[in-house]
Amino acid sequence: MFSRHVSDRLAAYIEEARDANLIEQHLAECERCRAEYVQVRAGIDALQHLPLAEAPASIGTRSSLHW
Amino acid sequence: MVRLSDREISTEIIDACRVGDRDAFRTLYGLYKDQVYSVALYFFHGDQGIAADITQQVFLKLINSVTQFRGDAEFSTWLYRLVVNVCLDAARHRKAQPPIAANAKPEAFAGPASQEQDFARAQAADSVRRAVSALPAKFRIAILLRYFEGLSYEQMARALGCSMGTVASRLSRGHRILAERLKSFEGRQ
């Protein structure tokens, strides 16, 4: 039986395996959500390219933060 | 990347901050400064000046309000609620000003020297940075908190002041928009 679309729950499924059984069942039968799954996965993977930026040392020496 | 939520912030450090111990504040600052700065930097389209101001404001608020931290929530969740509030408040005040993503200096995002030398990696990072920058604020802050801070959905719900379902929805939609934008960038290259 076709269940509700799971678009808004895909990140939680990919990142934390939430509602895995229900979502996998739905993905098996819904082409639209499978396409969205690929997009969410791509978005999550893309973030791995974003480097952590180093805070400038000047912030810690500003008078208001000079502890 | 080391995630903040993986770190143990001892109650001794927090207690020491509560009584104004400067060394304890310095320790907290050292642990969190890069993550707070990175969220602010990517949230504000690569503007280093705003990111530095936001980081300063967050730690000033931390100094002034750490006595209100009751310890019934995780410290990182409490801190990131401050980050969210400061970022969203600043965004509201700056709404009239156009985003400066196109003018952001690439060195603002520079990683270690080996990354600087890797052109392909730098190009990929720049595309992702531009795509993140173009996300609506509520999706952008959710994605940055999740990625740079590694907060769980429960922690994010507390930091963002919304339900876990809303967190899940914003992340899913945000990632989809991100992927679509990245694809459109690829199409133009």
gemmi code that builds the backbone of each chain (N, CA, C; Angstrom):
import gemmi

chains = {
    "A": [
        ("MET", (0.845, -1.194, 0.000), (0.000, 0.000, 0.000), (0.882, 1.247, 0.000)),
        ("PHE", (0.513, 2.226, -0.798), (1.327, 3.437, -0.914), (1.173, 4.297, 0.345)),
        ("SER", (2.331, 4.696, 0.929), (2.296, 5.537, 2.123), (2.579, 6.985, 1.740)),
        ("ARG", (2.470, 7.876, 2.713), (2.689, 9.316, 2.433), (4.120, 9.557, 1.990)),
        ("HIS", (4.296, 10.600, 1.186), (5.640, 10.945, 0.745), (6.526, 11.266, 1.949)),
        ("VAL", (7.817, 10.974, 1.798), (8.725, 11.090, 2.946), (9.789, 12.177, 2.726)),
        ("SER", (9.516, 13.090, 1.792), (10.496, 14.120, 1.428), (11.147, 14.802, 2.632)),
        ("ASP", (10.317, 15.218, 3.583), (10.834, 16.009, 4.699), (11.549, 15.168, 5.751)),
        ("ARG", (11.538, 13.863, 5.574), (12.174, 13.012, 6.584), (13.439, 12.351, 6.049)),
        ("LEU", (13.816, 12.727, 4.840), (14.943, 12.025, 4.210), (16.288, 12.325, 4.884)),
        ("ALA", (16.496, 13.567, 5.308), (17.776, 13.891, 5.961), (17.912, 13.098, 7.262)),
        ("ALA", (16.835, 13.021, 8.026), (16.880, 12.284, 9.297), (17.107, 10.795, 9.046)),
        ("TYR", (16.562, 10.300, 7.952), (16.793, 8.892, 7.595), (18.261, 8.674, 7.209)),
        ("ILE", (18.787, 9.560, 6.364), (20.169, 9.386, 5.894), (21.161, 9.583, 7.035)),
        ("GLU", (20.930, 10.597, 7.855), (21.918, 10.938, 8.887), (21.756, 10.135, 10.168)),
        ("GLU", (20.519, 9.768, 10.504), (20.315, 9.109, 11.793), (19.473, 7.833, 11.685)),
        ("ALA", (19.250, 7.382, 10.457), (18.481, 6.150, 10.222), (17.119, 6.164, 10.913)),
        ("ARG", (16.516, 7.341, 10.999), (15.203, 7.437, 11.644), (14.110, 6.854, 10.732)),
        ("ASP", (13.204, 6.115, 11.322), (12.072, 5.508, 10.598), (12.539, 4.715, 9.378)),
        ("ALA", (13.644, 4.005, 9.547), (14.282, 3.344, 8.403), (13.331, 2.388, 7.673)),
        ("ASN", (12.624, 1.551, 8.399), (11.764, 0.563, 7.733), (10.686, 1.229, 6.887)),
        ("LEU", (10.031, 2.184, 7.511), (8.936, 2.871, 6.820), (9.457, 3.597, 5.578)),
        ("ILE", (10.589, 4.275, 5.737), (11.105, 5.073, 4.620), (11.641, 4.173, 3.498)),
        ("GLU", (12.290, 3.101, 3.867), (12.798, 2.191, 2.825), (11.645, 1.555, 2.051)),
        ("GLN", (10.584, 1.232, 2.763), (9.399, 0.673, 2.082), (8.841, 1.686, 1.090)),
        ("HIS", (8.761, 2.926, 1.555), (8.206, 3.966, 0.691), (9.109, 4.215, -0.520)),
        ("LEU", (10.409, 4.278, -0.268), (11.331, 4.549, -1.379), (11.265, 3.454, -2.444)),
        ("ALA", (11.006, 2.245, -1.995), (10.948, 1.127, -2.942), (9.812, 1.305, -3.947)),
        ("GLU", (8.797, 2.065, -3.543), (7.640, 2.173, -4.429), (7.371, 3.595, -4.948)),
        ("CYS", (8.212, 4.553, -4.558), (7.923, 5.940, -4.959), (9.127, 6.562, -5.679)),
        ("GLU", (8.949, 6.774, -6.961), (10.041, 7.317, -7.778), (10.372, 8.754, -7.383)),
        ("ARG", (9.342, 9.525, -7.054), (9.559, 10.940, -6.687), (10.442, 11.039, -5.443)),
        ("CYS", (10.137, 10.246, -4.439), (10.933, 10.314, -3.199), (12.328, 9.729, -3.408)),
        ("ARG", (12.450, 8.775, -4.322), (13.797, 8.245, -4.622), (14.659, 9.343, -5.239)),
        ("ALA", (14.060, 10.129, -6.130), (14.809, 11.228, -6.756), (15.201, 12.259, -5.702)),
        ("GLU", (14.285, 12.515, -4.767), (14.588, 13.483, -3.712), (15.637, 12.934, -2.751)),
        ("TYR", (15.610, 11.654, -2.547), (16.641, 11.019, -1.710), (18.030, 11.291, -2.303)),
        ("VAL", (18.138, 11.136, -3.620), (19.434, 11.369, -4.288), (19.872, 12.821, -4.082)),
        ("GLN", (18.917, 13.743, -4.145), (19.250, 15.163, -3.951), (19.705, 15.444, -2.514)),
        ("VAL", (18.967, 14.929, -1.551), (19.334, 15.174, -0.140), (20.714, 14.577, 0.147)),
        ("ARG", (20.924, 13.378, -0.367), (22.235, 12.713, -0.195), (23.347, 13.589, -0.804)),
        ("ALA", (23.088, 14.136, -1.990), (24.091, 14.968, -2.668), (24.368, 16.239, -1.865)),
        ("GLY", (23.304, 16.813, -1.294), (23.469, 18.022, -0.479), (24.320, 17.743, 0.757)),
        ("ILE", (24.043, 16.633, 1.406), (24.811, 16.259, 2.607), (26.272, 16.002, 2.228)),
        ("ASP", (26.467, 15.267, 1.162), (27.844, 14.951, 0.735), (28.614, 16.212, 0.345)),
        ("ALA", (27.911, 17.159, -0.276), (28.592, 18.382, -0.736), (29.208, 19.155, 0.416)),
        ("LEU", (28.567, 19.076, 1.580), (29.074, 19.854, 2.719), (30.464, 19.406, 3.166)),
        ("GLN", (30.820, 18.195, 2.791), (32.162, 17.717, 3.161), (33.244, 18.581, 2.510)),
        ("HIS", (32.873, 19.357, 1.481), (33.851, 20.226, 0.815), (34.045, 21.558, 1.540)),
        ("LEU", (33.209, 21.795, 2.538), (33.261, 23.098, 3.200), (34.257, 23.061, 4.360)),
        ("PRO", (35.352, 23.799, 4.253), (36.341, 23.738, 5.333), (35.939, 24.561, 6.548)),
        ("LEU", (36.384, 24.108, 7.692), (36.224, 24.888, 8.917), (37.128, 26.109, 8.803)),
        ("ALA", (36.596, 27.278, 9.092), (37.413, 28.502, 9.027), (37.999, 28.793, 10.405)),
        ("GLU", (39.214, 29.284, 10.397), (39.867, 29.572, 11.672), (39.517, 30.995, 12.114)),
        ("ALA", (39.047, 31.118, 13.331), (38.703, 32.449, 13.841), (39.970, 33.295, 13.946)),
        ("PRO", (39.921, 34.540, 13.444), (41.112, 35.393, 13.541), (41.519, 35.611, 14.999)),
        ("ALA", (42.815, 35.627, 15.234), (43.315, 35.803, 16.604), (42.866, 37.141, 17.189)),
        ("SER", (42.595, 38.107, 16.287), (42.232, 39.449, 16.766), (40.943, 39.443, 17.588)),
        ("ILE", (40.059, 38.472, 17.349), (38.795, 38.461, 18.108), (39.082, 38.276, 19.597)),
        ("GLY", (39.970, 37.360, 19.898), (40.262, 37.058, 21.302), (41.021, 38.155, 22.014)),
        ("THR", (41.590, 39.074, 21.252), (42.360, 40.136, 21.904), (41.616, 41.468, 21.909)),
        ("ARG", (40.368, 41.454, 21.377), (39.585, 42.685, 21.444), (39.348, 43.016, 22.911)),
        ("SER", (39.330, 44.294, 23.212), (39.278, 44.703, 24.618), (38.084, 44.090, 25.346)),
        ("SER", (36.937, 43.988, 24.625), (35.752, 43.474, 25.296), (35.850, 41.989, 25.606)),
        ("LEU", (36.759, 41.298, 24.928), (36.926, 39.870, 25.206), (38.311, 39.588, 25.797)),
        ("HIS", (38.955, 40.612, 26.287), (40.323, 40.437, 26.771), (40.280, 40.010, 28.229)),
        ("TRP", (40.198, 38.714, 28.409), (40.064, 38.225, 29.780), (41.416, 37.951, 30.407)),
    ],
    "B": [
        ("MET", (36.764, 16.030, 10.922), (36.551, 17.222, 11.745), (36.079, 16.799, 13.143)),
        ("VAL", (36.640, 17.429, 14.146), (36.207, 17.132, 15.511), (34.908, 17.876, 15.766)),
        ("ARG", (33.906, 17.160, 16.212), (32.617, 17.777, 16.458), (32.532, 18.235, 17.904)),
        ("LEU", (31.922, 19.388, 18.085), (31.829, 19.922, 19.442), (31.055, 18.995, 20.366)),
        ("SER", (29.999, 18.389, 19.818), (29.184, 17.564, 20.686), (29.942, 16.324, 21.158)),
        ("ASP", (31.065, 16.036, 20.513), (31.870, 14.898, 20.952), (32.759, 15.259, 22.144)),
        ("ARG", (32.841, 16.545, 22.410), (33.751, 16.970, 23.465), (33.045, 17.020, 24.800)),
        ("GLU", (33.761, 16.678, 25.770), (33.217, 16.774, 27.118), (33.564, 18.147, 27.683)),
        ("ILE", (32.575, 18.936, 27.934), (32.824, 20.197, 28.627), (32.553, 19.918, 30.096)),
        ("SER", (33.596, 19.925, 30.873), (33.426, 19.517, 32.262), (32.626, 20.546, 33.041)),
        ("THR", (31.901, 20.046, 34.010), (31.122, 20.947, 34.854), (32.052, 21.876, 35.629)),
        ("GLU", (33.297, 21.411, 35.840), (34.254, 22.275, 36.547), (34.522, 23.544, 35.739)),
        ("ILE", (34.660, 23.386, 34.411), (34.933, 24.563, 33.573), (33.740, 25.523, 33.611)),
        ("ILE", (32.546, 24.958, 33.462), (31.338, 25.802, 33.478), (31.206, 26.493, 34.839)),
        ("ASP", (31.408, 25.723, 35.893), (31.305, 26.315, 37.241), (32.333, 27.424, 37.424)),
        ("ALA", (33.531, 27.199, 36.887), (34.581, 28.216, 37.010), (34.188, 29.474, 36.235)),
        ("CYS", (33.551, 29.289, 35.055), (33.079, 30.447, 34.281), (32.032, 31.224, 35.069)),
        ("ARG", (31.176, 30.492, 35.760), (30.103, 31.148, 36.522), (30.647, 32.106, 37.569)),
        ("VAL", (31.825, 31.789, 38.095), (32.397, 32.680, 39.125), (33.452, 33.609, 38.511)),
        ("GLY", (33.439, 33.692, 37.160), (34.285, 34.685, 36.493), (35.743, 34.281, 36.310)),
        ("ASP", (36.018, 32.996, 36.303), (37.405, 32.520, 36.124), (37.851, 32.764, 34.671)),
        ("ARG", (38.829, 33.618, 34.490), (39.263, 33.992, 33.139), (39.874, 32.816, 32.384)),
        ("ASP", (40.611, 31.985, 33.086), (41.209, 30.818, 32.411), (40.123, 29.893, 31.863)),
        ("ALA", (39.055, 29.755, 32.617), (37.956, 28.882, 32.175), (37.301, 29.467, 30.920)),
        ("PHE", (37.099, 30.781, 30.891), (36.545, 31.418, 29.691), (37.482, 31.219, 28.499)),
        ("ARG", (38.758, 31.376, 28.760), (39.734, 31.186, 27.671), (39.658, 29.757, 27.122)),
        ("THR", (39.479, 28.810, 28.031), (39.369, 27.404, 27.605), (38.141, 27.205, 26.723)),
        ("LEU", (37.009, 27.739, 27.172), (35.783, 27.612, 26.376), (35.937, 28.294, 25.022)),
        ("TYR", (36.519, 29.470, 25.046), (36.727, 30.213, 23.793), (37.587, 29.388, 22.833)),
        ("GLY", (38.654, 28.818, 23.359), (39.543, 28.013, 22.515), (38.843, 26.799, 21.928)),
        ("LEU", (37.928, 26.218, 22.691), (37.224, 25.019, 22.217), (36.196, 25.338, 21.140)),
        ("TYR", (35.550, 26.497, 21.250), (34.396, 26.765, 20.397), (34.604, 27.834, 19.332)),
        ("LYS", (35.668, 28.607, 19.418), (35.769, 29.814, 18.571), (35.704, 29.512, 17.076)),
        ("ASP", (36.401, 28.482, 16.611), (36.429, 28.226, 15.167), (35.061, 27.778, 14.648)),
        ("GLN", (34.368, 26.976, 15.448), (33.047, 26.515, 15.008), (32.055, 27.671, 14.980)),
        ("VAL", (32.085, 28.500, 16.024), (31.179, 29.650, 16.059), (31.504, 30.594, 14.894)),
        ("TYR", (32.779, 30.848, 14.689), (33.198, 31.744, 13.603), (32.795, 31.163, 12.237)),
        ("SER", (32.972, 29.866, 12.055), (32.639, 29.246, 10.764), (31.145, 29.346, 10.465)),
        ("VAL", (30.318, 29.074, 11.474), (28.877, 29.197, 11.267), (28.546, 30.627, 10.851)),
        ("ALA", (29.118, 31.598, 11.572), (28.837, 33.009, 11.265), (29.369, 33.380, 9.878)),
        ("LEU", (30.547, 32.899, 9.552), (31.160, 33.241, 8.260), (30.317, 32.731, 7.093)),
        ("TYR", (29.906, 31.470, 7.167), (29.119, 30.912, 6.063), (27.687, 31.429, 6.095)),
        ("PHE", (27.201, 31.747, 7.294), (25.839, 32.286, 7.376), (25.783, 33.666, 6.743)),
        ("PHE", (26.845, 34.461, 6.963), (26.877, 35.829, 6.429), (27.709, 35.917, 5.159)),
        ("HIS", (27.559, 34.931, 4.307), (28.045, 34.990, 2.922), (29.532, 35.270, 2.809)),
        ("GLY", (30.310, 34.849, 3.800), (31.762, 35.003, 3.696), (32.297, 36.329, 4.176)),
        ("ASP", (31.459, 37.117, 4.851), (31.933, 38.418, 5.339), (32.714, 38.208, 6.647)),
        ("GLN", (34.040, 38.356, 6.553), (34.889, 38.096, 7.715), (34.637, 39.085, 8.853)),
        ("GLY", (34.364, 40.336, 8.477), (34.139, 41.362, 9.496), (32.897, 41.048, 10.321)),
        ("ILE", (31.805, 40.702, 9.625), (30.567, 40.365, 10.346), (30.786, 39.101, 11.174)),
        ("ALA", (31.464, 38.122, 10.579), (31.688, 36.855, 11.302), (32.479, 37.103, 12.586)),
        ("ALA", (33.473, 37.983, 12.515), (34.265, 38.299, 13.713), (33.395, 39.008, 14.749)),
        ("ASP", (32.559, 39.949, 14.284), (31.667, 40.661, 15.211), (30.684, 39.699, 15.880)),
        ("ILE", (30.124, 38.799, 15.068), (29.161, 37.831, 15.610), (29.845, 36.945, 16.654)),
        ("THR", (31.040, 36.488, 16.326), (31.770, 35.622, 17.259), (32.024, 36.366, 18.571)),
        ("GLN", (32.423, 37.613, 18.448), (32.666, 38.417, 19.648), (31.382, 38.565, 20.467)),
        ("GLN", (30.279, 38.880, 19.771), (28.995, 39.062, 20.480), (28.574, 37.788, 21.205)),
        ("VAL", (28.772, 36.649, 20.525), (28.370, 35.373, 21.132), (29.144, 35.148, 22.422)),
        ("PHE", (30.451, 35.390, 22.388), (31.241, 35.121, 23.591), (31.012, 36.179, 24.669)),
        ("LEU", (30.681, 37.391, 24.262), (30.309, 38.397, 25.269), (29.018, 37.980, 25.978)),
        ("LYS", (28.056, 37.520, 25.170), (26.795, 37.054, 25.762), (27.049, 35.865, 26.675)),
        ("LEU", (27.955, 35.020, 26.240), (28.287, 33.847, 27.057), (28.834, 34.303, 28.420)),
        ("ILE", (29.765, 35.255, 28.376), (30.363, 35.752, 29.629), (29.291, 36.346, 30.529)),
        ("ASN", (28.385, 37.112, 29.890), (27.381, 37.831, 30.684), (26.226, 36.955, 31.155)),
        ("SER", (26.024, 35.827, 30.502), (24.828, 35.054, 30.859), (25.117, 33.621, 31.287)),
        ("VAL", (26.375, 33.278, 31.437), (26.677, 31.886, 31.785), (26.103, 31.505, 33.152)),
        ("THR", (25.863, 32.502, 33.991), (25.260, 32.199, 35.303), (23.835, 31.679, 35.130)),
        ("GLN", (23.232, 31.997, 33.949), (21.859, 31.521, 33.707), (21.829, 30.090, 33.178)),
        ("PHE", (23.006, 29.581, 32.807), (23.044, 28.195, 32.321), (22.864, 27.274, 33.523)),
        ("ARG", (21.754, 26.533, 33.508), (21.397, 25.754, 34.696), (21.975, 24.347, 34.682)),
        ("GLY", (22.505, 23.968, 33.540), (23.094, 22.629, 33.491), (22.100, 21.533, 33.190)),
        ("ASP", (20.815, 21.914, 32.962), (19.827, 20.878, 32.642), (19.796, 20.591, 31.141)),
        ("ALA", (20.511, 21.414, 30.371), (20.697, 21.132, 28.943), (22.197, 20.975, 28.726)),
        ("GLU", (22.558, 20.421, 27.573), (23.984, 20.332, 27.287), (24.513, 21.724, 27.011)),
        ("PHE", (25.748, 21.959, 27.410), (26.318, 23.288, 27.235), (26.343, 23.695, 25.767)),
        ("SER", (26.723, 22.762, 24.878), (26.830, 23.118, 23.461), (25.475, 23.553, 22.901)),
        ("THR", (24.389, 22.906, 23.352), (23.054, 23.281, 22.886), (22.729, 24.704, 23.336)),
        ("TRP", (23.071, 24.973, 24.590), (22.824, 26.312, 25.151), (23.635, 27.366, 24.382)),
        ("LEU", (24.903, 27.064, 24.137), (25.765, 28.002, 23.407), (25.224, 28.239, 21.993)),
        ("TYR", (24.787, 27.177, 21.331), (24.334, 27.346, 19.951), (22.983, 28.026, 19.842)),
        ("ARG", (22.255, 28.020, 20.930), (21.049, 28.847, 20.944), (21.477, 30.325, 20.892)),
        ("LEU", (22.542, 30.654, 21.628), (23.087, 32.018, 21.560), (23.528, 32.337, 20.132)),
        ("VAL", (24.221, 31.394, 19.506), (24.728, 31.613, 18.141), (23.558, 31.869, 17.186)),
        ("VAL", (22.528, 31.032, 17.292), (21.354, 31.181, 16.410), (20.719, 32.554, 16.618)),
        ("ASN", (20.515, 32.925, 17.887), (19.861, 34.205, 18.165), (20.679, 35.379, 17.647)),
        ("VAL", (21.981, 35.347, 17.873), (22.831, 36.464, 17.431), (22.848, 36.522, 15.897)),
        ("CYS", (22.975, 35.379, 15.247), (23.002, 35.357, 13.772), (21.676, 35.855, 13.193)),
        ("LEU", (20.557, 35.333, 13.708), (19.262, 35.714, 13.127), (18.932, 37.175, 13.417)),
        ("ASP", (19.289, 37.659, 14.617), (19.075, 39.079, 14.936), (19.879, 39.952, 13.987)),
        ("ALA", (21.148, 39.595, 13.804), (22.006, 40.395, 12.918), (21.488, 40.345, 11.485)),
        ("ALA", (20.994, 39.177, 11.070), (20.469, 39.040, 9.704), (19.253, 39.942, 9.509)),
        ("ARG", (18.406, 40.005, 10.541), (17.217, 40.862, 10.441), (17.629, 42.323, 10.297)),
        ("HIS", (18.644, 42.735, 11.068), (19.091, 44.129, 10.992), (19.765, 44.442, 9.664)),
        ("ARG", (20.313, 43.424, 9.047), (21.060, 43.651, 7.805), (20.245, 43.287, 6.575)),
        ("LYS", (18.969, 43.033, 6.775), (18.149, 42.532, 5.671), (18.177, 43.464, 4.457)),
        ("ALA", (18.270, 44.749, 4.738), (18.240, 45.708, 3.631), (19.514, 45.663, 2.801)),
        ("GLN", (20.561, 45.100, 3.406), (21.829, 45.088, 2.676), (21.937, 43.829, 1.815)),
        ("PRO", (22.448, 43.964, 0.588), (22.542, 42.793, -0.285), (23.621, 41.835, 0.209)),
        ("PRO", (23.436, 40.526, -0.020), (24.482, 39.571, 0.314), (25.743, 39.873, -0.481)),
        ("ILE", (26.883, 39.587, 0.105), (28.129, 39.931, -0.583), (28.881, 38.685, -1.032)),
        ("ALA", (28.118, 37.574, -1.201), (28.789, 36.313, -1.540), (29.720, 36.452, -2.735)),
        ("ALA", (29.269, 37.193, -3.734), (30.068, 37.285, -4.947), (31.382, 38.016, -4.706)),
        ("ASN", (31.386, 38.876, -3.662), (32.599, 39.661, -3.406), (33.474, 39.055, -2.308)),
        ("ALA", (33.021, 37.968, -1.699), (33.778, 37.403, -0.583), (35.164, 36.985, -1.049)),
        ("LYS", (36.139, 37.263, -0.194), (37.503, 36.906, -0.567), (37.713, 35.411, -0.358)),
        ("PRO", (38.249, 34.713, -1.343), (38.452, 33.279, -1.199), (39.290, 32.922, 0.019)),
        ("GLU", (40.234, 33.823, 0.394), (41.095, 33.480, 1.541), (40.305, 33.424, 2.843)),
        ("ALA", (39.080, 34.024, 2.824), (38.255, 33.965, 4.022), (37.915, 32.527, 4.370)),
        ("PHE", (37.954, 31.670, 3.378), (37.562, 30.272, 3.583), (38.760, 29.346, 3.518)),
        ("ALA", (39.935, 29.929, 3.490), (41.121, 29.097, 3.296), (41.302, 28.098, 4.431)),
        ("GLY", (41.615, 26.896, 4.068), (41.901, 25.874, 5.049), (43.396, 25.754, 5.207)),
        ("PRO", (43.886, 24.593, 5.612), (45.316, 24.391, 5.745), (46.029, 24.569, 4.410)),
        ("ALA", (47.347, 24.751, 4.455), (48.122, 25.047, 3.254), (47.913, 24.018, 2.163)),
        ("SER", (47.812, 22.736, 2.517), (47.665, 21.708, 1.498), (46.355, 21.889, 0.735)),
        ("GLN", (45.322, 22.390, 1.404), (44.039, 22.609, 0.738), (44.136, 23.797, -0.216)),
        ("GLU", (44.871, 24.801, 0.202), (45.012, 25.986, -0.647), (45.625, 25.596, -1.977)),
        ("GLN", (46.503, 24.623, -1.936), (47.204, 24.231, -3.154), (46.355, 23.320, -4.020)),
        ("ASP", (45.294, 22.843, -3.485), (44.465, 21.894, -4.241), (43.349, 22.678, -4.943)),
        ("PHE", (43.588, 22.982, -6.194), (42.665, 23.854, -6.922), (41.270, 23.251, -7.022)),
        ("ALA", (41.203, 21.980, -7.358), (39.893, 21.339, -7.533), (39.099, 21.375, -6.230)),
        ("ARG", (39.792, 21.135, -5.139), (39.114, 21.132, -3.845), (38.626, 22.545, -3.498)),
        ("ALA", (39.483, 23.518, -3.810), (39.109, 24.907, -3.522), (37.900, 25.318, -4.360)),
        ("GLN", (37.878, 24.855, -5.601), (36.764, 25.188, -6.481), (35.460, 24.551, -5.975)),
        ("ALA", (35.577, 23.295, -5.541), (34.395, 22.609, -5.005), (33.898, 23.320, -3.754)),
        ("ALA", (34.832, 23.707, -2.900), (34.454, 24.405, -1.661), (33.772, 25.727, -1.978)),
        ("ASP", (34.269, 26.408, -3.008), (33.688, 27.697, -3.365), (32.264, 27.523, -3.882)),
        ("SER", (32.056, 26.475, -4.686), (30.693, 26.216, -5.193), (29.743, 25.924, -4.040)),
        ("VAL", (30.191, 25.088, -3.100), (29.328, 24.728, -1.967), (29.058, 25.968, -1.115)),
        ("ARG", (30.109, 26.758, -0.918), (29.955, 27.979, -0.107), (28.918, 28.911, -0.741)),
        ("ARG", (28.971, 29.062, -2.070), (28.005, 29.940, -2.745), (26.590, 29.363, -2.670)),
        ("ALA", (26.517, 28.044, -2.790), (25.191, 27.405, -2.727), (24.598, 27.535, -1.327)),
        ("VAL", (25.435, 27.362, -0.302), (24.958, 27.510, 1.081), (24.517, 28.950, 1.312)),
        ("SER", (25.321, 29.872, 0.800), (25.055, 31.293, 0.983), (23.700, 31.701, 0.408)),
        ("ALA", (23.278, 31.011, -0.642), (22.021, 31.366, -1.307), (20.799, 30.731, -0.651)),
        ("LEU", (21.005, 29.869, 0.339), (19.859, 29.225, 0.993), (19.090, 30.234, 1.840)),
        ("PRO", (17.775, 30.060, 1.961), (17.023, 30.888, 2.908), (17.612, 30.727, 4.318)),
        ("ALA", (17.560, 31.800, 5.109), (18.248, 31.826, 6.411), (17.900, 30.643, 7.308)),
        ("LYS", (16.622, 30.255, 7.363), (16.255, 29.199, 8.315), (16.829, 27.834, 7.896)),
        ("PHE", (16.990, 27.636, 6.596), (17.615, 26.393, 6.136), (19.134, 26.474, 6.316)),
        ("ARG", (19.667, 27.676, 6.045), (21.122, 27.873, 6.115), (21.637, 27.638, 7.533)),
        ("ILE", (20.971, 28.226, 8.515), (21.461, 28.087, 9.892), (21.336, 26.625, 10.356)),
        ("ALA", (20.272, 25.957, 9.932), (20.097, 24.551, 10.328), (21.220, 23.685, 9.754)),
        ("ILE", (21.511, 23.892, 8.494), (22.549, 23.088, 7.837), (23.920, 23.368, 8.441)),
        ("LEU", (24.202, 24.621, 8.730), (25.516, 24.963, 9.296), (25.675, 24.397, 10.707)),
        ("LEU", (24.607, 24.466, 11.499), (24.678, 23.914, 12.862), (24.914, 22.406, 12.817)),
        ("ARG", (24.212, 21.777, 11.911), (24.341, 20.325, 11.814), (25.748, 19.945, 11.340)),
        ("TYR", (26.227, 20.659, 10.349), (27.506, 20.271, 9.758), (28.691, 20.657, 10.634)),
        ("PHE", (28.737, 21.900, 11.091), (29.924, 22.336, 11.831), (29.884, 21.926, 13.301)),
        ("GLU", (28.702, 21.792, 13.853), (28.637, 21.477, 15.276), (28.284, 20.026, 15.533)),
        ("GLY", (27.789, 19.364, 14.502), (27.440, 17.961, 14.683), (26.354, 17.758, 15.721)),
        ("LEU", (25.478, 18.751, 15.881), (24.409, 18.609, 16.873), (23.427, 17.526, 16.427)),
        ("SER", (22.881, 16.828, 17.404), (21.840, 15.848, 17.079), (20.558, 16.603, 16.740)),
        ("TYR", (19.571, 15.883, 16.225), (18.306, 16.530, 15.898), (17.642, 17.098, 17.161)),
        ("GLU", (17.778, 16.381, 18.268), (17.211, 16.863, 19.528), (17.901, 18.159, 19.952)),
        ("GLN", (19.222, 18.175, 19.870), (19.970, 19.373, 20.255), (19.633, 20.543, 19.334)),
        ("MET", (19.497, 20.231, 18.041), (19.178, 21.300, 17.094), (17.793, 21.869, 17.367)),
        ("ALA", (16.853, 21.003, 17.714), (15.496, 21.476, 18.005), (15.540, 22.459, 19.175)),
        ("ARG", (16.358, 22.144, 20.182), (16.457, 23.055, 21.331), (17.177, 24.342, 20.936)),
        ("ALA", (18.246, 24.209, 20.155), (19.014, 25.401, 19.762), (18.195, 26.314, 18.855)),
        ("LEU", (17.377, 25.721, 17.996), (16.605, 26.520, 17.034), (15.226, 26.902, 17.572)),
        ("GLY", (14.853, 26.291, 18.695), (13.543, 26.596, 19.270), (12.394, 26.105, 18.426)),
        ("CYS", (12.537, 24.891, 17.870), (11.451, 24.323, 17.068), (11.381, 22.818, 17.334)),
        ("SER", (10.453, 22.150, 16.674), (10.305, 20.708, 16.899), (11.351, 19.928, 16.095)),
        ("MET", (11.549, 18.678, 16.482), (12.472, 17.831, 15.721), (11.969, 17.600, 14.302)),
        ("GLY", (10.644, 17.543, 14.151), (10.081, 17.375, 12.804), (10.439, 18.560, 11.913)),
        ("THR", (10.408, 19.748, 12.515), (10.762, 20.952, 11.750), (12.244, 20.935, 11.387)),
        ("VAL", (13.070, 20.491, 12.331), (14.511, 20.376, 12.044), (14.716, 19.431, 10.863)),
        ("ALA", (14.069, 18.270, 10.930), (14.228, 17.262, 9.876), (13.768, 17.824, 8.529)),
        ("SER", (12.654, 18.545, 8.561), (12.115, 19.109, 7.331), (13.044, 20.184, 6.757)),
        ("ARG", (13.566, 21.070, 7.631), (14.458, 22.135, 7.138), (15.746, 21.547, 6.565)),
        ("LEU", (16.257, 20.514, 7.209), (17.494, 19.907, 6.695), (17.235, 19.226, 5.357)),
        ("SER", (16.136, 18.499, 5.265), (15.834, 17.809, 4.005), (15.649, 18.806, 2.867)),
        ("ARG", (14.856, 19.829, 3.129), (14.602, 20.826, 2.079), (15.876, 21.597, 1.757)),
        ("GLY", (16.619, 21.962, 2.794), (17.857, 22.713, 2.583), (18.851, 21.930, 1.745)),
        ("HIS", (19.002, 20.657, 2.035), (19.937, 19.837, 1.262), (19.487, 19.677, -0.183)),
        ("ARG", (18.169, 19.577, -0.366), (17.667, 19.457, -1.743), (17.941, 20.725, -2.537)),
        ("ILE", (17.692, 21.870, -1.916), (17.960, 23.143, -2.609), (19.451, 23.268, -2.905)),
        ("LEU", (20.257, 22.870, -1.914), (21.715, 22.924, -2.079), (22.149, 22.101, -3.297)),
        ("ALA", (21.624, 20.890, -3.389), (21.992, 20.011, -4.515), (21.538, 20.613, -5.844)),
        ("GLU", (20.332, 21.193, -5.849), (19.833, 21.803, -7.095), (20.725, 22.964, -7.523)),
        ("ARG", (21.125, 23.781, -6.560), (21.978, 24.937, -6.900), (23.342, 24.478, -7.398)),
        ("LEU", (23.879, 23.466, -6.752), (25.188, 22.970, -7.183), (25.102, 22.438, -8.614)),
        ("LYS", (23.987, 21.793, -8.923), (23.804, 21.266, -10.272), (23.713, 22.410, -11.270)),
        ("SER", (23.040, 23.481, -10.880), (22.927, 24.624, -11.802), (24.285, 25.289, -11.998)),
        ("PHE", (25.122, 25.308, -10.934), (26.482, 25.858, -11.096), (27.278, 25.014, -12.089)),
        ("GLU", (27.140, 23.682, -11.947), (27.867, 22.781, -12.847), (27.447, 23.018, -14.286)),
        ("GLY", (26.144, 23.256, -14.479), (25.620, 23.489, -15.826), (26.198, 24.730, -16.482)),
        ("ARG", (26.565, 25.715, -15.619), (27.080, 26.969, -16.164), (28.565, 26.900, -16.461)),
        ("GLN", (29.251, 25.900, -15.883), (30.716, 25.849, -16.054), (31.117, 25.134, -17.340)),
    ],
}
model = gemmi.Model(1)
for chain_id, residues in chains.items():
    chain = gemmi.Chain(chain_id)
    for i, (resn, *xyz) in enumerate(residues, 1):
        res = gemmi.Residue()
        res.name, res.seqid = resn, gemmi.SeqId(i, " ")
        for name, pos in zip(("N", "CA", "C"), xyz):
            atom = gemmi.Atom()
            atom.name, atom.element = name, gemmi.Element(name[0])
            atom.pos, atom.b_iso = gemmi.Position(*pos), 0.0
            res.add_atom(atom)
        chain.add_residue(res)
    model.add_chain(chain)
structure = gemmi.Structure()
structure.add_model(model)
structure.setup_entities()
